[in-house]
């Protein structure tokens, strides 16, 4: 089965992370990694209620990571593995400009 995470920062900047043959993270490990990055990158919840949905967390972590972190192959691959495992989807597309996560 095809497994990939793509992150579009803009129409000209897109990152694709192929997860084929990669050891998947457990859902718990993926959530923990995203939580750590959310805190480390000083992300803010998207919703006024303060509630953070998993898709929102993936989106704001990608946004805060930006070009610098997504260009780092090690960080980018870790992000992709965490996003895929946390959302329980083999194919994930994060469009930062449109503020959307699709499967």
C-alpha positions in Angstrom: 0.0 0.0 0.0 1.2 3.5 -0.9 2.2 5.6 2.1 3.2 9.3 1.8 2.9 12.6 3.5 3.1 15.8 1.5 3.3 19.3 2.9 2.6 22.4 0.8 3.9 25.6 2.3 2.9 27.4 -0.9 2.2 26.5 -4.5 6.0 26.7 -5.2 7.2 24.9 -2.1 6.0 21.3 -1.5 7.7 18.5 0.4 6.9 14.8 -0.1 7.9 12.2 2.3 7.7 8.6 1.1 7.0 6.2 4.0 7.1 3.0 2.0 9.2 0.4 3.9 9.5 2.6 7.0 8.8 1.2 10.4 5.5 2.9 11.5 5.1 4.7 14.8 2.4 3.6 17.2 -0.5 6.0 17.5 0.6 6.9 21.1 4.2 7.6 20.0 3.0 9.7 17.1 0.8 11.8 19.4 3.6 12.2 21.9 6.0 13.4 19.2 3.4 15.9 17.8 2.7 17.2 21.3 6.4 17.7 21.9 6.8 19.6 18.7 3.7 21.7 19.3 5.1 22.8 22.6 8.7 23.2 21.4 7.6 25.3 18.4 5.3 27.4 20.6 2.3 26.6 18.5 -1.1 28.1 19.3 -4.5 26.4 19.0 -6.4 27.2 15.8 -9.8 27.3 17.6 -10.9 30.0 20.0 -12.1 27.2 22.4 -8.5 26.1 22.8 -9.4 22.6 21.7 -6.7 21.1 19.5 -7.8 18.4 17.1 -5.1 16.0 15.7 -5.5 17.4 12.2 -5.1 20.9 13.6 -2.0 19.9 15.5 -0.4 18.4 12.3 -1.3 21.6 10.4 0.1 24.1 13.0 3.3 22.0 13.6 3.9 22.0 9.8 3.2 25.7 9.6 5.6 26.5 12.6 8.2 24.1 11.2 8.4 26.0 8.0 11.0 25.7 5.3 13.9 25.3 7.8 12.7 22.1 9.5 10.8 20.6 6.6 14.0 20.8 4.6 15.8 18.8 7.2 15.4 15.2 6.0 15.5 13.7 9.5 12.9 16.1 11.0 10.7 15.9 7.9 10.7 12.1 7.9 9.9 12.1 11.7 7.0 14.6 11.1 5.6 12.5 8.2 5.7 9.3 10.3 4.0 11.0 13.2 1.4 12.7 11.0 0.5 9.4 9.2 0.4 7.4 12.5 -1.5 10.0 14.6 -4.2 10.4 11.9 -4.2 6.7 11.0 -4.0 7.4 7.3 -1.4 6.1 4.8 -1.7 9.2 2.6 -1.8 12.7 4.2 -1.7 16.1 2.4 -1.0 19.2 4.5 -1.7 22.4 2.7 -0.5 25.2 5.0 -1.6 28.1 2.8 -5.2 26.7 2.6 -5.1 25.6 6.3 -6.3 22.2 5.3 -5.3 18.6 6.0 -6.7 16.0 3.5 -6.4 12.2 3.3 
